[in-house]
Amino acid sequence: MKPLVTIGNRANAPATVKPAMHGDFKQRSLVLWLIATLIGVSVGVMTAAWLDISLTKATGLAVAATLSASAAFAFFARSFVESLQQLKVALQKGEEPNALLLQELGALGEALAAAWQRWSTTVTQLREEQALLQAMLKRMAEAVVVADEHGNILLINPAAEQLFHSKAPTQRRVAELRLPFELLELMQRALHTNTPQMGEVQMLRPDERFLDAYAAPLSVGGKTIGVLLVARDLTELKRLEQVRKDFVANVSHELRTPIATLRSLTEALLMGGKDDPEVRDNFLNAIAEETERMERLLDNLLALAQIESGKRAWLHQTVAVAEIVAQVVERFRPTASQKGLRMFTEVDAGLTVTTDPDALVQILSNLMDNAVKYTLQGEITVTAERIETVDGAWVVISVRDTGVGIPPEHLPRIFERFYRVDKARSRQRGGFGLGLSIAKHLAENLGGTITVQSQVGKGSTFAVWLPAG
């Protein structure tokens, strides 16, 4: 048996390749049954429902039925031909046909017709079974590749073509797929040991992916004719797991810092600090600030959890955009003035949008809070307008600042929970890295989104897109 990982030269393969999917009908049926069974085991769906596709066929009995029907048809056909030959000889000799022979011909004809009907019905059932199994393979989320022992691809489903960037039907050998070495090794072990193999594989090219892979030998009549590979993409699950770990770590860190501060301040007061009025007042003010910081963190976490759980009740009201913008801008004007920042608004007169006004206020407040924190000098401008696109009409509210800007490598992750471009600077400004995440979740629940454009040293523009309705 030639190793799959070394077969890349077509000269090593047989001159005529007859894949199981395009060869003899009975072999195709049996191979499809084997594939269905092994895939069922690999993806954990080997249940009664899977087997009920057609129990008598999925167990391989249909193959036996086809062989039986074919044999019966062949037997009656031979007998019929022999009887016809006898009749021909009798007629050539001018003899009167034997009544028994004519009776036998009639019976054979009826038997032949019945055998043909049974064979035709069985073949039709098998073709339907093949079509069903092939349709299931095409619609599977898991990648499926079947190869023979020479490395020729017998079957590859659309999920596998997409995952491995296959150029089917031009790539007809396993070596041409450029699978990760670990996957090839898994398939090779399955062939050599004639036992199923499982493993988790990291694929680095063309992009990083994590795969849960299952390889199993395909055997017919005790002979191994190929190998089945089923790969499930775990990349998104891995990402979500990492997000969960980061979330726990970040929450723990954000809570540990103020708790440690509160503890040290309290201990200092108990050790005599309370006796000095000035020290006591400073410590109590610091305790109040840290308590308020913890309260903001918990409020943000609860808001995010409520949005993501779908438990928040959403309002649908037609509101004047200018009023919402003015309300938010006036809330932040004192803080901006203390930093010497100028604030401007440019809103189309009469512009309205049907949305949840409380959610819209929270979105704009989070964006304004971010702009004020990271703008050291210059101005903040809020604009609102109606824009017509191929996707429909949108109300776009933008918050533009002349702040520090965001490096391009950070833009793809800027809306992640607890993600901060400069953690030290964010902590100094009282940020948790939750404001933008909450704003993005709210916008998406309102049927819109938030986009961002930024240049380091020149500022950022966050735009809220909401359906005009």
C-alpha positions in Angstrom: 0.0 0.0 0.0 1.5 3.3 -1.1 1.6 6.1 1.5 -0.9 9.0 0.8 1.6 11.6 1.8 4.1 10.6 -0.9 1.7 10.1 -3.8 1.8 13.2 -5.8 2.9 11.9 -9.2 0.2 10.6 -11.6 2.7 8.2 -13.1 2.5 6.1 -9.9 -1.3 5.7 -10.2 -3.1 3.2 -12.4 -3.5 4.2 -16.0 -7.3 4.3 -15.7 -8.7 5.4 -12.4 -12.3 4.2 -11.7 -13.4 5.9 -8.5 -16.1 4.2 -6.5 -18.5 7.0 -7.1 -18.3 6.6 -10.9 -17.7 2.9 -11.3 -19.7 -0.3 -11.0 -23.2 0.4 -9.7 -23.2 -2.2 -6.9 -19.8 -1.0 -5.7 -21.0 2.6 -5.7 -24.0 1.6 -3.6 -21.8 -0.3 -1.1 -19.2 2.5 -0.8 -22.0 5.1 -0.3 -23.4 3.0 2.5 -20.0 2.7 4.1 -19.4 6.4 3.8 -22.8 7.2 5.3 -22.2 4.8 8.2 -18.7 6.1 9.0 -19.8 9.7 8.7 -22.7 9.0 11.1 -20.2 7.6 13.6 -17.7 10.5 13.1 -20.1 13.4 13.6 -22.1 11.7 16.3 -25.4 11.3 14.5 -25.5 7.5 14.2 -29.1 7.4 15.6 -32.3 5.7 14.7 -33.2 8.7 12.6 -30.0 8.3 10.5 -30.6 4.6 10.0 -34.2 5.2 9.1 -33.1 6.8 5.8 -34.1 3.3 4.7 -33.1 0.5 7.1 -33.3 -2.3 4.6 -31.1 -0.3 2.2 -28.7 1.4 4.6 -27.7 -1.9 6.1 -26.5 -3.1 2.7 -29.4 -5.5 2.1 -30.2 -3.5 -1.0 -26.9 -4.6 -2.5 -27.7 -8.2 -1.8 -31.2 -7.7 -3.2 -29.7 -6.3 -6.4 -27.4 -9.2 -6.8 -30.3 -11.6 -6.2 -32.6 -9.9 -8.6 -29.8 -9.7 -11.2 -29.1 -13.4 -10.8 -32.8 -14.3 -11.2 -33.1 -12.1 -14.2 -30.1 -13.7 -15.8 -31.4 -17.3 -15.1 -34.8 -16.7 -16.6 -33.3 -14.8 -19.6 -31.0 -17.8 -20.3 -33.9 -20.3 -20.0 -36.0 -18.1 -22.3 -33.3 -17.9 -24.9 -32.8 -21.7 -24.8 -36.5 -22.4 -25.3 -36.6 -19.9 -28.2 -33.7 -21.7 -29.8 -35.5 -25.0 -29.5 -38.6 -23.5 -31.1 -36.5 -22.1 -34.0 -35.0 -25.5 -34.7 -38.4 -27.1 -34.7 -39.8 -24.6 -37.1 -36.7 -24.9 -39.4 -37.4 -28.6 -39.6 -41.0 -28.0 -40.4 -42.1 -29.7 -37.2 -45.1 -28.7 -35.2 -44.0 -26.8 -32.1 -44.3 -28.9 -29.0 -47.3 -27.7 -26.9 -45.3 -28.2 -23.7 -42.5 -26.0 -25.2 -45.0 -23.2 -26.0 -46.4 -23.4 -22.5 -42.9 -23.3 -21.1 -42.1 -20.2 -23.2 -45.2 -18.4 -21.9 -44.3 -19.2 -18.3 -40.7 -18.2 -18.8 -41.9 -14.9 -20.4 -44.0 -14.1 -17.4 -41.2 -15.1 -15.0 -38.8 -13.0 -17.0 -41.1 -10.0 -16.9 -41.5 -10.4 -13.2 -37.8 -10.7 -12.6 -37.2 -7.6 -14.7 -39.7 -5.7 -12.7 -38.1 -6.7 -9.4 -34.6 -5.9 -10.7 -35.8 -2.5 -12.1 -37.5 -1.6 -8.8 -34.4 -2.5 -6.7 -32.2 -0.5 -9.0 -34.5 2.5 -8.8 -34.6 2.3 -5.0 -30.8 2.1 -4.9 -30.5 5.1 -7.2 -32.8 7.1 -4.9 -30.7 6.0 -2.0 -27.6 7.2 -3.7 -29.2 10.5 -4.6 -30.3 11.0 -0.9 -26.9 10.2 0.5 -25.1 12.4 -2.0 -27.5 15.2 -1.2 -26.8 14.8 2.5 -23.0 14.9 1.8 -23.4 18.1 -0.2 -25.3 19.8 2.6 -23.1 18.7 5.5 -21.3 21.4 7.4 -18.4 19.0 8.0 -15.7 18.6 5.3 -15.7 15.1 3.7 -13.0 13.6 1.6 -12.8 10.0 0.3 -9.7 8.7 -1.4 -8.6 5.3 -2.6 -5.4 3.6 -1.4 -3.5 5.2 -4.3 -4.4 8.7 -3.2 -7.0 9.4 -5.9 -9.9 11.5 -4.7 -13.2 9.5 -5.0 -15.4 12.1 -3.4 -15.1 15.6 -1.9 -18.1 17.6 -0.7 -18.5 21.4 -1.0 -17.6 22.0 2.7 -14.2 20.3 2.1 -13.7 22.3 -1.2 -14.3 25.5 0.7 -12.2 24.5 3.8 -9.2 23.3 1.8 -9.6 25.8 -1.1 -9.9 22.9 -3.5 -10.2 23.6 -7.2 -12.4 20.6 -7.9 -12.6 19.0 -10.4 -9.0 19.9 -11.4 -7.6 18.6 -8.2 -8.2 14.9 -8.2 -5.5 13.6 -5.9 -5.0 14.0 -2.1 -1.5 15.5 -2.6 -3.0 18.3 -4.7 -5.3 19.4 -1.9 -2.3 20.5 0.2 -3.8 19.2 3.4 -1.9 19.8 6.7 0.6 17.0 7.3 -1.3 16.0 10.4 -4.4 15.2 8.3 -2.4 13.2 5.8 -0.8 11.3 8.6 -4.2 10.6 10.2 -5.5 9.2 6.9 -2.3 7.2 6.4 -2.6 5.6 9.9 -6.2 4.7 9.2 -5.1 2.9 6.1 -2.2 1.1 7.6 -3.8 0.1 10.9 -7.3 -0.5 9.3 -8.8 1.3 12.3 -10.5 4.7 12.7 -8.2 7.6 13.8 -9.1 10.9 15.5 -7.3 14.0 16.4 -7.3 17.8 16.6 -5.3 19.6 13.9 -4.2 23.2 13.5 -4.2 24.3 9.8 -2.0 27.4 9.2 -2.5 27.9 5.4 -4.2 29.6 3.7 -5.6 30.9 7.0 -5.4 29.6 10.5 -8.0 27.0 11.3 -8.6 24.4 14.1 -10.0 21.1 12.9 -11.5 18.1 14.7 -10.6 15.3 12.3 -11.8 11.7 11.9 -10.3 9.2 9.4 -11.6 5.7 8.9 -10.7 2.9 6.4 -13.2 1.9 3.8 -13.4 -1.9 3.5 -15.4 -4.1 1.1 -15.3 -7.9 1.4 -12.4 -7.6 3.9 -10.3 -5.6 1.5 -9.4 -1.9 2.3 -10.3 0.1 -0.8 -9.7 3.6 0.5 -10.0 6.0 3.4 -12.7 8.5 4.6 -11.8 11.9 6.2 -14.3 14.0 8.1 -13.1 17.3 9.4 -15.2 19.7 11.6 -14.0 23.3 11.8 -13.6 24.3 15.4 -12.1 27.8 14.7 -15.2 29.7 15.8 -15.6 27.5 18.9 -12.0 28.1 19.8 -12.4 31.8 19.3 -15.5 31.9 21.6 -13.7 29.8 24.2 -10.8 32.3 24.1 -13.3 35.2 24.4 -14.8 33.5 27.4 -11.4 33.0 29.1 -10.4 36.6 28.3 -13.7 37.8 29.7 -13.2 36.0 33.0 -9.6 37.2 33.3 -10.6 40.8 32.5 -13.5 40.9 34.9 -11.3 39.4 37.6 -8.6 41.9 37.0 -11.0 44.9 36.8 -12.6 43.9 40.1 -9.3 42.9 41.8 -7.8 46.4 41.3 -10.5 48.5 43.0 -11.0 45.9 45.7 -7.3 46.0 46.5 -7.4 49.8 46.6 -10.5 49.8 48.9 -8.8 47.3 51.2 -5.6 49.4 51.5 -7.5 52.6 52.1 -9.7 51.0 54.7 -6.7 49.5 56.5 -5.0 52.9 56.5 -8.0 54.5 58.0 -8.3 51.9 60.7 -4.6 52.3 61.5 -5.0 55.9 62.5 -5.7 57.7 59.2 -9.3 58.5 60.5 -7.8 60.7 63.2 -6.5 63.2 60.7 -9.4 65.0 59.1 -7.6 65.9 55.9 -6.2 62.3 55.4 -9.6 60.9 56.3 -11.5 63.0 53.8 -9.0 62.2 51.0 -9.2 58.5 51.7 -13.0 58.6 51.9 -13.2 60.4 48.5 -10.9 57.8 47.0 -13.1 55.0 48.4 -16.1 56.7 46.9 -14.4 56.9 43.5 -13.4 53.3 43.5 -16.9 52.2 44.6 -18.4 54.3 41.7 -15.9 52.6 39.3 -17.0 49.2 40.4 -20.6 50.2 40.1 -20.0 51.4 36.5 -18.3 48.1 35.7 -21.1 46.0 37.0 -23.7 48.2 35.3 -21.9 47.7 32.0 -21.6 44.0 32.5 -25.3 43.7 33.3 -26.3 45.8 30.3 -24.2 43.6 28.0 -25.6 40.4 29.5 -29.1 41.7 29.1 -28.6 42.6 25.4 -26.9 39.3 24.5 -29.5 37.2 26.3 -32.3 38.8 24.3 -34.2 39.7 27.5 -34.1 43.4 26.9 -37.5 44.9 25.9 -37.1 47.1 22.8 -39.2 50.2 22.1 -40.2 51.3 18.6 -40.8 55.0 18.4 -40.4 57.7 15.8 -38.0 60.2 17.3 -36.4 63.5 16.1 -32.7 62.8 15.6 -31.7 66.4 16.4 -33.3 66.2 19.8 -31.5 62.9 20.7 -28.1 64.4 19.5 -28.6 67.6 21.4 -29.5 65.7 24.6 -26.3 63.6 24.4 -24.0 66.5 23.4 -25.2 68.7 26.3 -24.5 65.9 28.7 -20.9 65.8 27.7 -20.3 69.5 27.1 -19.1 70.3 30.6 -16.5 67.6 30.6 -15.4 68.6 27.1 -15.2 72.3 28.1 -12.9 71.4 31.0 -10.5 69.9 28.5 -10.8 72.9 26.2 -12.5 70.9 23.5 -15.0 72.5 21.1 -18.2 70.6 20.2 -20.3 71.0 17.0 -23.5 69.4 15.6 -24.6 69.1 12.0 -28.0 67.4 11.8 -30.4 67.5 8.9 -33.6 69.5 9.8 -36.6 67.3 10.3 -34.6 64.0 10.2 -36.4 61.3 12.1 -35.9 57.6 12.7 -38.1 54.8 14.2 -36.0 53.1 16.9 -35.6 52.6 20.6 -34.8 56.1 21.9 -33.2 54.8 25.1 -30.9 52.5 23.2 -29.9 55.2 20.7 -29.1 57.6 23.6 -26.9 54.9 25.2 -25.1 54.2 21.8 -24.3 57.9 21.3 -23.4 58.4 24.9 -20.8 55.6 24.7 -19.4 57.0 21.5 -19.2 60.5 22.9 -17.6 59.2 26.1 -15.0 57.5 24.0 -14.4 60.6 21.9 -14.0 63.0 25.0 -11.6 60.6 26.8 -9.2 60.2 23.8 -9.3 63.7 22.4 -6.6 65.8 24.0 -7.2 69.0 22.0 -9.3 70.1 19.1 -13.0 69.3 18.5 -15.7 66.8 18.4 -18.4 67.0 15.8 -21.7 65.0 15.6 -23.4 64.8 12.3 -26.6 63.1 11.2 -28.0 62.5 7.7 -30.2 60.2 5.6 -28.3 58.1 3.0 -29.7 56.1 0.2 -27.8 52.9 -0.7 -28.4 49.7 -2.7 -29.4 48.1 0.6 -32.1 50.8 1.3 -32.3 54.0 3.2 -30.3 54.6 6.3 -30.0 57.3 9.0 -26.3 57.7 9.7 -25.2 59.5 12.9 -21.4 60.1 13.1 -19.2 61.1 16.0 -16.0 62.6 14.6 -13.0 63.6 16.9 -9.5 65.0 16.5 -8.1 62.6 19.1 -5.2 60.2 19.2 -6.6 57.8 16.6 -6.5 54.0 16.4 -3.7 52.1 14.8 -5.0 50.0 11.8 -4.0 46.7 13.3 -6.4 47.3 16.3 -9.5 48.3 14.2 -10.7 44.7 13.6 -10.9 44.1 17.4 -12.0 47.5 18.6 -15.6 46.3 19.4 -14.6 43.3 21.4 -15.4 43.2 25.1 -12.6 44.6 27.3 -10.4 45.3 24.2 -8.3 48.4 24.7 -5.7 49.8 22.4 -3.6 51.2 25.3 -4.6 49.4 28.5 -2.6 51.7 30.8 -4.0 54.9 29.2 -7.6 53.5 29.3 -7.3 52.6 32.9 -6.1 56.1 33.7 -9.1 57.5 32.0 -11.5 55.1 33.8 -12.3 53.0 30.8 -13.1 49.2 30.9 -13.2 48.5 27.2 -16.9 47.7 27.3 -18.5 50.9 25.9 -17.9 50.2 22.2 -18.9 46.6 22.6 -22.2 47.6 24.2 -22.8 50.3 21.5 -22.2 47.7 18.7 -24.5 45.2 20.3 -27.3 47.8 20.7 -26.9 49.0 17.1 -27.1 45.4 15.7 -30.3 44.7 17.8 -31.8 47.9 16.3 -31.2 46.4 12.8 -28.1 48.5 12.1 -24.4 48.5 12.8 -21.4 50.8 13.7 -18.5 51.5 11.4 -15.2 53.1 12.2 -12.5 55.1 10.3 -9.4 56.3 12.0 -5.9 57.7 11.5 -3.3 57.8 14.2 -2.7 61.4 15.4 -5.6 62.7 13.4 -8.7 61.3 15.0 -11.5 58.8 14.6 -15.0 58.7 13.1 -17.6 56.3 14.5 -20.8 56.1 12.4 -24.1 54.5 13.6 -26.2 53.1 10.7 -29.9 52.6 11.5 -32.6 51.6 9.0 -34.5 54.8 8.0 -37.8 52.8 8.1 
